[in-house]
Amino acid sequence: MWKIEKDCDGSATILRLSGRIQSDDIASIQSVMSDGCPRKILDLSEVTLVDLDVIRFLMSCEDDGIELVQCPAYVREWILRERSE
């Protein structure tokens, strides 16, 4: 089970993700992110578990300029390992 909370102040959209995020959830996250705000931030402080497709999605988010904040150590490490391959 996962949850998403959205906060937009006009200049940035902050999405707080929590719980277990799986590949099936990526489309929903993308849909919420497409609000026209120029700056996007993903707060991952409450994420408990992800799969490989989510890691690749987060990598592409970073590549597109989306900031990942409060990223769990295991997620950051997995991203770094995927980038090095």
Buried (B, 14 or more C-beta within 10 A) or exposed (E): EBEBEEEBEEEEBBBBBBBEBEBEBBEEBEEBBEEEBEEBBBBBEBBEEBBEBBBBBBBEBBEEEBBBEEBBEEBEEBBEEEEEE
